[in-house]
Amino acid sequence: MSVHTEDTRRVTTHRLLEMKQRGEKISMLTAYDYTMGRIVDEAGVDVILVGDSASNVMCGNLTTLPVTLDQMIFMAKSVVRGVQRALVVVDMPFGSYQTGDIEAVQNAIKMMKITHADALKLEGGVEVIDAVRRILAAGIPIMGHLGLMPQSINKYGSYTVRAKEEAEAEKLISDARLLEEAGCFALVLEKIPATLAARVASELTIPVIGIGAGGGTDGQVLVLHDMVGLTHGFSPRFLRRYADLQAVMHDAIGRYVDDVKSGDFPNEQEQY
């Protein structure tokens, strides 16, 4: 267990609320498979998001839209097997909750029953509030997501900062309050002005997690592959790279290829 995680109790939605109340920042990262889930959990991260960003970093798609419900379930089930402490949240993918409340609840129940995850995340405010309420009524915890919503990228037309204008900012505040009142246990704010994010975090009683939303939120989330340098083509202002694993892997694989070609691998100690 990481030295950064002295409290080894399982993280729950209630514990996240306690963290906000005492001013302790919440750490959140993505993971998409058993091995990465185990590593991230052991390093002391509070919340692991099995994000639909897997569509980009795992499947090579340009947007999050193509990833399917079954793909998300497969990845989430794998991650959960590797996690002992962190709260595991899974993104409901595009099309799994926008087409009707009944289908949204059925898909949410399917995800929870098969994956054994702790909670689900949905994008949107008033537009999806009926689905949010129905899923919550089924006993499934929901994390909201406002600001830049990647599942709506075709509507936006770009990944620029959202809610810079007063009308959109006011709608975001209204949606945030609506999600809290409905019973969401937390909220992600993506790529919005820092002052707006800080205001939302201060006005809501539930934890607010930011990505590209400044330091005034109750916690931060990044995509693991970006943060550890497995990807290089994506470099927004809010991303801090803590390692360059792509370079490390290139070097290791290159040396392996050289050793195989030269006959150095395997040597006498590496065979039966």
C-alpha positions in Angstrom: 0.0 0.0 0.0 1.2 3.5 -0.9 2.7 5.6 1.9 0.2 8.3 0.7 -2.7 6.1 1.8 -2.6 5.7 5.5 -6.3 5.3 5.8 -6.9 1.9 4.1 -10.7 1.7 4.6 -12.7 1.2 1.4 -13.6 4.5 -0.3 -17.4 5.0 -0.5 -19.6 7.8 -1.7 -20.1 8.8 1.9 -16.4 9.0 2.5 -16.0 11.3 -0.5 -18.6 13.6 1.1 -16.6 13.5 4.3 -13.4 14.4 2.4 -15.1 17.5 0.9 -16.4 18.5 4.3 -13.0 18.4 5.9 -11.3 20.0 2.9 -9.3 17.0 1.8 -8.8 16.9 -2.0 -10.0 13.9 -3.9 -7.8 12.1 -6.4 -9.3 10.4 -9.4 -7.7 8.6 -12.4 -8.9 6.3 -15.2 -8.2 2.7 -15.7 -9.5 0.2 -18.3 -8.0 -3.2 -17.3 -7.1 -5.4 -14.3 -3.4 -4.6 -14.3 -3.8 -0.8 -14.5 -6.7 -0.9 -12.0 -4.5 -2.7 -9.5 -1.6 -0.4 -9.9 -3.7 2.8 -9.7 -5.5 1.4 -6.6 -2.3 0.4 -4.8 -0.8 3.9 -5.5 -3.6 5.4 -3.3 -6.0 7.0 -5.8 -9.4 7.6 -4.2 -11.7 7.1 -7.3 -11.0 5.0 -10.4 -13.0 6.0 -13.5 -13.5 3.3 -16.1 -14.1 6.1 -18.6 -15.5 6.0 -22.1 -12.2 7.7 -22.9 -11.2 4.1 -23.5 -12.7 4.7 -27.0 -9.8 7.0 -27.6 -6.8 5.5 -25.7 -7.7 1.8 -25.9 -9.6 1.5 -29.2 -8.0 4.3 -31.3 -11.3 6.1 -32.0 -11.4 9.9 -32.6 -14.3 10.4 -30.1 -15.9 8.6 -27.2 -19.0 7.8 -29.2 -18.2 4.4 -30.7 -17.5 2.5 -27.5 -20.3 0.1 -26.7 -22.1 -0.9 -23.6 -20.7 -4.4 -23.8 -17.1 -3.0 -24.2 -17.5 -0.8 -21.1 -18.9 -3.7 -19.1 -15.9 -5.9 -20.1 -13.4 -3.3 -19.1 -15.1 -2.3 -15.9 -15.4 -5.9 -14.8 -11.7 -6.3 -15.4 -10.8 -3.2 -13.4 -13.0 -4.1 -10.4 -11.1 -7.4 -10.0 -7.9 -5.5 -9.4 -9.2 -2.9 -6.9 -9.3 -3.2 -3.2 -9.7 0.3 -1.9 -10.8 2.9 -4.5 -14.4 3.7 -5.5 -14.9 2.4 -9.0 -17.1 4.6 -11.2 -18.1 3.5 -14.8 -19.1 5.8 -17.6 -22.5 4.9 -19.2 -21.6 5.1 -22.9 -23.3 7.2 -25.6 -26.7 5.8 -26.5 -27.1 3.8 -23.3 -29.2 6.3 -21.4 -30.4 9.0 -23.9 -33.0 7.0 -25.7 -35.5 6.5 -22.8 -35.8 6.2 -19.1 -36.7 2.5 -19.0 -33.8 1.5 -21.3 -31.4 3.7 -19.3 -32.4 1.9 -16.0 -32.1 -1.5 -17.7 -28.6 -0.7 -19.0 -27.6 0.8 -15.7 -28.7 -2.3 -13.8 -26.9 -4.6 -16.3 -23.7 -2.6 -15.9 -23.9 -2.8 -12.1 -24.9 -6.5 -11.9 -22.1 -7.7 -14.3 -19.2 -5.4 -13.3 -19.8 -5.1 -9.5 -18.7 -1.4 -9.9 -19.6 1.1 -7.2 -21.3 3.8 -9.3 -22.0 5.1 -12.8 -21.4 8.4 -14.5 -23.7 10.2 -16.9 -23.2 13.3 -19.0 -25.8 16.1 -19.0 -28.1 18.1 -16.9 -31.8 18.8 -17.4 -31.8 16.9 -20.7 -31.1 13.6 -18.9 -32.6 14.3 -15.5 -35.5 11.9 -15.8 -33.1 9.0 -16.6 -30.9 10.1 -13.7 -33.8 10.1 -11.3 -35.0 6.6 -12.5 -31.5 5.1 -12.1 -31.1 6.7 -8.7 -34.5 5.3 -7.7 -33.2 1.8 -8.6 -30.5 2.3 -5.9 -27.6 3.0 -8.2 -25.2 5.9 -7.2 -24.6 8.4 -10.0 -21.8 10.9 -10.6 -22.8 13.7 -12.9 -20.7 15.4 -15.6 -21.1 18.9 -16.9 -19.1 21.4 -18.9 -17.4 19.9 -21.9 -19.3 16.7 -22.5 -17.4 14.5 -25.0 -20.5 12.5 -25.9 -21.9 15.7 -27.3 -18.8 16.7 -29.3 -20.8 16.6 -32.6 -23.1 19.2 -31.2 -20.3 21.4 -30.0 -18.1 21.0 -33.0 -14.8 21.5 -31.0 -13.2 20.7 -27.7 -12.9 24.4 -26.7 -13.6 25.6 -23.2 -17.3 25.6 -22.3 -19.5 28.0 -20.3 -17.4 31.1 -21.0 -20.6 33.1 -21.9 -23.0 34.0 -19.2 -26.0 32.1 -20.5 -24.1 28.8 -20.7 -22.5 29.4 -17.3 -25.9 30.0 -15.7 -27.3 26.8 -17.3 -24.4 24.9 -16.0 -25.0 26.2 -12.4 -28.7 25.3 -12.8 -27.9 21.8 -14.0 -25.4 21.3 -11.2 -28.0 22.2 -8.6 -30.5 20.0 -10.4 -28.2 17.0 -10.3 -27.4 17.5 -6.6 -31.1 17.8 -5.8 -31.9 14.6 -7.7 -29.4 12.8 -5.5 -26.1 12.5 -7.4 -23.2 11.9 -5.0 -20.6 13.9 -7.0 -20.1 15.9 -10.1 -17.3 16.2 -12.7 -16.8 19.6 -14.4 -14.7 19.4 -17.6 -12.9 22.3 -19.3 -14.7 25.3 -17.9 -13.4 28.6 -16.5 -11.7 28.1 -13.1 -13.7 30.8 -11.4 -17.0 29.2 -12.5 -15.8 25.7 -11.3 -14.8 27.2 -7.9 -18.2 28.8 -7.6 -20.0 25.5 -8.3 -17.8 23.6 -5.8 -18.5 26.2 -3.1 -22.3 26.2 -3.7 -22.8 22.5 -3.8 -22.6 20.2 -0.8 -21.5 17.2 -3.0 -17.9 16.8 -4.1 -17.0 18.5 -7.4 -14.1 16.9 -9.4 -12.4 19.0 -12.1 -10.6 18.3 -15.3 -9.3 21.5 -16.9 -11.4 23.4 -14.4 -8.8 24.9 -12.1 -7.8 24.2 -8.5 -10.9 25.4 -6.8 -12.8 22.1 -7.1 -12.8 19.4 -4.5 -10.6 17.1 -6.5 -9.0 16.3 -9.9 -9.3 13.7 -12.5 -7.0 12.9 -15.5 -6.8 10.1 -18.1 -4.1 7.7 -16.9 -2.5 7.2 -20.3 -2.1 10.9 -20.7 -0.8 11.5 -17.2 2.0 8.8 -17.4 3.0 9.7 -20.9 1.7 6.6 -22.8 0.1 9.1 -25.2 2.0 12.1 -26.6 -0.4 13.5 -29.2 -2.8 15.0 -26.7 -1.4 18.0 -24.8 -4.0 20.4 -23.4 -3.1 23.1 -20.9 -4.6 21.2 -18.0 -2.5 18.0 -18.5 0.6 17.4 -16.3 2.7 14.5 -17.4 4.3 12.7 -14.4 6.3 10.2 -16.5 7.2 9.3 -20.1 6.3 5.6 -20.2 6.1 5.7 -23.9 9.9 6.3 -24.1 10.5 3.7 -21.4 8.5 1.1 -23.3 10.1 2.0 -26.7 13.5 1.4 -25.1 12.6 -1.9 -23.4 10.9 -3.3 -26.5 13.8 -2.2 -28.7 16.3 -3.9 -26.5 14.2 -7.1 -26.5 14.1 -7.1 -30.3 17.8 -6.6 -30.5 18.4 -9.5 -28.0 16.1 -11.8 -29.9 17.8 -11.0 -33.3 21.2 -11.5 -31.9 20.4 -14.7 -30.2 21.2 -13.3 -26.7 17.6 -14.0 -25.5 17.0 -16.5 -24.1 20.3 -17.4 -22.5 21.1 -20.7 -20.7 19.6 -19.4 -17.4 16.3 -18.5 -19.2 15.5 -21.9 -20.6 14.4 -25.3 -19.2 
